[in-house]
């Protein structure tokens, strides 16, 4: 009986540890989602304000739009890599930033990646 009781206690401890880890992952995912949502909402509102400017589009307007896209992608990269640390975190942030800019450009010009 003692081995069965010990086995049950160990199983309960493992289950509790997994549940706690799941709660931490859920909290991290929720925080990341909220961060990404705020970045997206700010980007959309600012971009809408830029697009409401009367034509013709000026060079300064085009540059402002690009800077807005860069700021959005920077915020997005920071949201995704918030929990990461070390040299791999910097590499991941750089990749996220680059991918974000690429996706925005593809979306903007209704284009597709090469090879698709």
N, C-alpha and C positions, 0 to 999 in steps of 0.2 A: 504494500500500500504506500509505503514511503516513496518509492520510485515513481509511482503514478502521481502522487501529490507534487513531487518535485518537478515532474514533467509538465504538469498542469500550470504550476507557478512559472516555470520558464516560458511556456507558451503564452501565458497571460502577459508576462513582461515583454516578450517579443511583439505581441499584438499592440500593447500600449506604446512601445517605442515606434512602431510603424505608424500608428495613428497620430502620434505627436509629429513625426516627420512629415506625414501627409498634411497636417494642419499648417506646418511651416511652409511647405511648398504651395499650399493654397493661398496663404497670406502673401507669399512672394509673388505668385501669379496675379493675385488681386491688385497688389501694389503696382506691378508692371502694367497691368491693364489700365488702371487709373492714370498712370503717368502717360501712357501712350494716347489715351483718350483726350487728356488735357492738351497734349502737344498737337494732336490732330485738330481739335476744336480751335485752338489759338491760330493754327496755320490757316484753316479754312476761313476764319473771320478776317484775318489780316489780308489774305489773298483776295477775298471778296471786296474788301475796301480798296485794294489796288486796282482791281478790275473795273470798279465803278468810276475810275477817273476817265474824263472825256478823251476821245481820240484826238489827234493821233498819239500813239504810244511813243514816248520819248526814250532816249537811251537811258536816262536816269530811271525811268519806270521799269525798263527791262532789267537793269542792274538791281533795282530794289526787289523785284520779283525773284531773281536768282538768289539774292542774299536771304530772302525769306525762306526759300526752299532749303538753302544750306543750314539755316538756323533750325528749321523743322527736323532735318535729318540728323543734326547734332543732338537735339533733344531726344529723338527716337533712339539713337545709338546709346545715349546715356541711360535711358529707361531700360533698355534690354540688357545692358551690361552693369547695371547698378550693383548687383550682388557679386560680380566677378572681381578677381584681384590678380595682380601680377602681370607679367609680360603677355600672357595669353589674353588677358582682358583688354589690353590696348589693341592687340591684333583683331580681336572680335569686334571691338568698337569701330575700328577702321573699316572692317568689312561691312558692318551694319550701315555705316555712314555712306559708303560707296554704293551699296546695293539700294539704299533708299533713294539716292540721287538718280541712279539708273532707272528705278521704277517710276519716279516722278517724270523723268524725261520721256520714257516710253509711253506713259499715260498721256502726257501733254501733247505729244505728236502722234498719238494713236499708232504707235509703231510696235514691232515685235523684235525680240532678241534674235540675233543671228543664229541660224540653224533651226529655227522653229518654223 
